[in-house]
Amino acid sequence: MNYSQSLFTVRIVINSKIYLYNTFTDRLIAISVEVDKLITQYKANILALKDIHPSLLNTLIQENFFVENKKDEWKEVFSKWETEDNSQEKLSLIINPTLDCNMRCWYCYEQHNKAAYMSDKTLQSIKNLIERQTSNPILKGLNIDFFGGEPLLCYKKQVKPILEKAYVECQKQNKQLYVSFTTNGYLLSQKIVDDLNKFSYWGKVRLQITLDGNENLHNKVKSSGGIQPTYKKIVSNIMMCVRNNIKVLVRFNHTDENIDSYYDVIEDFAELTQNERDNISFAFHKVWQAADSANLKEKLKRVIKAFEDANFNVEISEPLRGTRCYADRQNFIVINYNGDLYKCTAREFAPNKREGILTDNGEIHWNNKFKKRMSLKECLPVCHRCVLYPLCHDGCTQNKLEASYQNDECPRKYTEEQKIKLLEEKLEHRLKNFKLD
């Protein structure tokens, strides 16, 4: 039996220390200079280490840094993803009860339509879908996320009835139910919060609410549509939620113009107790339409540190997280207000982009766009030989639908130097947050 270095094993030097990292197994180990020399010396015949350093050989093989020559590593990665993507154990529904909104943020990609509200017919179809799906013995959990538009415009007439139906069916069928909202937070009330806590039997309800800078800058973005300046009311509603045991992720849509203003936001949440702060976290996301300066990243690092120094939790995404796009999963469905089905929430919900329909009796009928998306999940031939493949999986299916690639070029246009740089950034992040074996 012969062994060779795994396609997904990379040697990285960070702060003069040497590491081995496997991008598929996500295993990271530190090695000494002496061990590094041994691995280099015996790389072509690693089994020769058996009589020289047996414990090292055992680690290299057990942790898949070296694998059998006959092993098809790319196939193993893709098979694992196929199993995960096709799992029927969880159903995730993102529901747009409306595409209308009480705000008109300049960066929003949706064309808000005041007539785009869910009908009673579509509402019943969704109820039928929930009843049908929760009766599946394989299903273990149902995730419902309300999106839009502003979903709270429809709270009483559509959102609450959907949640009540889901709660009853999950109780009856012994399924887990998790509820979340993407909302601007303006329409929240104590009554709504009390309602939502009734649906938190399996876990706390989660809200994502955006602030576009401090009070002055936020109100410039979210004061249109005939609404008075919104910042103070939204911050007050966030405080109400976290004090009532609802989880809130405050999303900061940052630009070069507003990044420094977020220092002011720290003071606006300073009165929260530590227990209350357990229910709130902050995340920074760059507005993709906005240009950025050369030092925006440094500004961002400083403001994040200020939040952390104030004992707030900041969610920082690890570079190259290795997570699959939600749209690649078979059991992830976006339901528009009119019953049209989609997979991606980062695009306009136009009729010509729909990928299926929801029937009156709650059945899912996918069309050829969906079938094409699913056929694009397999990577390009060039990716079969790439150390980054388990982490980047050559982009999401949405990008593949919209772009054409040459078989011999990286679909993300990464050079070999850029790949190593990305891995270094990933592992630097990892080393700050996790202990090594």
N, C-alpha and C positions, 0 to 999 in steps of 0.2 A: 504494500500500500504506500503510495507516494503522496506527499503533501507539498503545497506551495502557498505563498502568501495570498491571503484573501484579496479578491478584487476590491473589497471595501475597507481594507486596512490601510491606514495612512500614518506616517511618522511625522509628528509635529513638534517643533521646538517653540516653547513659550517661556519668556523670561529666563532663558538659558537652561531650562529644564526640558527633558525629552519625554515625550508621551507617545503611546500607541493608541489609536482610536479606530474602532470599527463602526462605520456609518450605518450598518444594518442592525447589528446587535446593540448599538449604542453603548458599548463597553469602552471605558477609558482607563488606562493604567499608566503610571509613571515608571520609567525604567532608568537605571543608572547608566553612566557612560560605558562601563564595562559590559553590562548586558546588551546595550545597543551595539557594541562592537561584535559581540558573540552572534547576535541575530544577523548582522550584516555579513559576517564571515561564513555562516552556515545557512544563509537564506536559500541557496540552491539545493541544499540537502539538510533540511531542518531536523530530520530524524537522527542525524549524527549527534545531536545534543543529548541524546538519551544517556550516554556514558559520561558526558561532560557536565551537564546541568539539567538533570531530569525534571526538577520542579519547574524550571523555566519552560521546558518543552511541554510539560503537562498544561501549564497556564496558556501557552500560545495556542494549543490545540483545543482545550476545553472552552476557551473564550472566543474561538473562531477567528483568531488573528491569522492562523494558518489552517487551511482546509484541504480535504482530499481533492486530488486533481480532477477526479471524475465528477465532482459536485458542480451542478449547474446553479450558480449563485443567483444570477439574474432571475431565473425561473422561480427560485425559492422566494425572492422578494415579491415578484408579481403574484404568485399564488397566495401569499399571505394577504396581500391587498385585496385580491379577488374575494377571498373568504370574508374579510372584514366588510368590504363594500356591499356584498350580497347578503349579509346577515339580516335575518328577519326578527331578531330579538328586540330591536328598538325601532320605533317609528318616530320620525321627526317631522312635524308639520309647522311650516311658517305660513301664517295666515294674514293676508291683507284685507281687513274688513272694509277699507277704503283706500283710494289713492289721493284723496283730498287731504289738505293739511291746513292748520291754522297759522303756519309760518311759511315764509318764502325765503329760505336760506339760499344765498347766491350760488353755493357749490352743489346744491342738490341736483341729481341727474333725472329726477322724476318730473314729468309734466303733470302737475296736479290738476285734477279734474273734479269740479264741484258736483258732477253727476255720478261720479264713480263710487257708489256705495253698494254694499252687499244687499241683495234682495232676500226676501223670505225664502224663496226657492233655493238659492245657493246656500243659505244658512241651513236649511233642512238637509241638503246634500252632504254638507260637512258633518252634521249630526249622524247621518246614515253611515258615512265613512268611518267615523269614530266607533260606532256600534259594530260595524263589520270588522274593523281591524282589531279591536280589543277582544273579540271572540276568538281570534287566532291563538291556539294553545302555545305556539312558539314565541309569541310576543311577550316580552317581560316588562317593557316600559314605553310610555308615550310622552314625548316632549312636544309641547305646544308653545310657539313663539309668535306673538302678535307684532306685525310689522306694518309698513304702509309707504306713504301716507302717515297720518297720525292716528293710530288705532284707538286712542281714547275718545276720539270724536264719536265712536260707535260703541262705547263701553256698554251702555244699558241695553241697546237693541240687538247687538250681535255678539260682542265679546263675552259678556256675562252668560248668555244662554249657551254658548259653546263650552265655556268652562264648566258650567253646571252639568251639561251632558257628559263631558269627559270625566268629571269627578264621579258621577253615578256609575258609569260603565266601568271605570277602573276599579272602583270599590267592588262592584258585582263580579268582575272577572279576575280580581286579585292581581291587578297590574299597577305598576308605579306610574305616577303622573308628575311631571315637572313643568312649571309654567314660567314664561319669561316674556318681557315686552321690550321692544325698541321704541322709545317715546321721547318727545321733547320735554315731558314732565309738567307742562303748564296746566293741564286739566286734572291733575291728581287732586284727590280730596280725602278727608278722613274716612268718608263713607266708602270710597273705592278701596282704600287701604284695608279697612276692616273686612270688606268682601274678599279681597285677595288673600288675606290670611286664612280664610276658610278653606282655601285650596292648597294650603301649604302642608298638608298631612304627610307627604312624602319628602318634602324639602322646601326650603324657603323660596318664595317667589322672587325672581330676579328681574331687575329693571336696568336697562342701559339708557342713560340720559346724557345729553351733550351740553357742554358749556363752551362757548366760542370766545374764550378770553375772560378778562375781568368784567365788572359790571358795565363799564363804558363801552368796551369793544363788543361784548356779547350782545348788548342791546342794539348795536348797529346792524348785526346780522339777524337777530330774532326780534325785530320790533315791527315787521311789516304785516300786511294783511289786516290792518285796522286794529291790531292789538297794542295795548300800552307796553312800555318797556317791561321785559319779562324776567330779567335776571333775578331780582330779589324774590319773586314768587317761585321761580323754579328752584332756587337754592333752599327756600323755606320748605318746599314740597319734598326735596331730597332729605332734608333733616327729619321731616315727619316720617318718611318711610323707614329710614335706618333706626329711628327710635321706636318704631313699631315692628321691628324684627323682619323687615324686608331688605334683601340684599340689593345694593345699588352699585353699578359700575358707572362712574362718571367719566364719560369720554371727552377728552380735550381735543377738538379738531384744531390743530395748531398750524400756524403759518409763521413766516419770518416777521410779520407785522405784530402778531399777538403773543408770541412765545413768552416774552418777558412779563407780560401782564398776569400770567398765572401765579406769580409770587403773591399777588393780592388775594387770590382765591384761597390760599392757605389760611389767611386770617378769617375768611368768611365761614370756615368750618372748624375754627379753633375751639369752639365751646363744646364740641362733641367729646363725651367721655371715652375712655379706652374701650369699654365694652361696646359702645355705639360705633366706634371706629372699626370694630370687627365686621360690621355690616356694610362698610363702604370701601371702595377701592377706586383708584384713578388709573386711566390709561391714556397715553398720548398717541395720536394718529395724525400724521401729516395730511393736510388737504392736498390731494394729488394735483388739482388744477393750479395750485399756487406755486410760483417759483420760490427757490430757497437760496439763501446766501451761503457763502463758503463756510461760515462759522455757525450755521444753524444747529448742527449736531452738538457742538460744544455748548451752545446755549441750552439745548434740550437736556444735556447731561447735568448741567448746573441746577436747572429748575427741578428735575427729578430728585436730585440729592436734597434739595430744600424740602420737598414733600416728605422724603424718607426721614430726614432729620427731625421733622415735626411729628414723627410716629404715625404717618399715613402709609397705607399699603399702595404701592404703585406696581401695576402689572406691566412687566417688561417682557416682550416676546423674545425668546431665544432665537438668534439667527439660525436659519435652516432647521426649523423645528421638526421636519419630517412628517408632519401631519398631512393627511390627504385632504383635498378640497371636499367640502360637504356635498358639492354637486355631483361628485363621483359616486356617492352612495345611492344604491338602489332605493332604499327606504327613507330617502330625504325628499320631501315634496313641498314646493311652494304653491299655495293656493291663492289665486287672485280673487278679488271681490266678486267677479263674474263667473267663477268656476274654471277659468283657464289655469293650466298648470305650467309651472316653470321649475327650473333647477337652480338658477343663479339669482341672488338678490342684488348683485352689483351692476345690474343692467336695467334699462327701462323695461317695464312690463307692457310691451307693445304686442298687439294681437298677432303680428306676423312672426313674433319670436316665441310664441307659446310652444310647449312641447307635449301638450296633451290636454284633456278635458276631464272634469269630474262629472260623472253622470248623476242623474236624479237619485238613483238608489245607492250612491256612494261608491261606485266603482271607478277605478283609475284606468283611463284609456290613453296610453302614450302614442305619440305620432312618430314620423320618420326623423324629425329633428332629435328627439330623445334617443332613438336607436343609433343615429349617427354619433351622438355624444358618447354613448356607451362603447361604441366601436373604437373610439379614439383613446381609450384609457391605456392601451398598450403603448409602450414607449418606442421611440425611433431607434433604429439599429445602432446609431452612434452612442446612445445612452446605455446600451448593454455593457459597454466597456468603461463606464464612468464611475469614479469613486463616489461622486455625489448623488448618484441615482436614488438610493434609499431615502435621501433627505429632500431632494427637490422634485423627484418623479416627473421631470421634464415639463413642469407647468400643469395648470388645471385644464380640464376639458373645455372650459369656456374659451380660454385663450387659443386652444387648438382649433376650435370651431371658427375662430375669427382670423386665424393666421395660417400661412403656408410655410413649411420648413423644408430645407434640403436635407436629405438623409445623412449627409456627411458633416452637418454643422450642428453645434449645440443650440437647441431651441431657445435657450436663455442668453445666448451669445457670450457665455463665459469663456475666458481664456484659462489656461492651466494655472497661471499665476493668480487669477481672480478666485479660482476654486480653492486654492490653498489659503488665500487671505480670508475667504468666507469661513473656512474651517477653523482658522485661528481665532476669528471673532467669536465663533460659536463656543469653542472650548474655553476661551477667556471668560465668557459669560458663565459657562458651566463651573469653572474652577472657583468663581466668586460665590457660588450658591450651593455647591455640593462637596461632600468629602470624597476623596479617592479611596479605593480599596488599599 
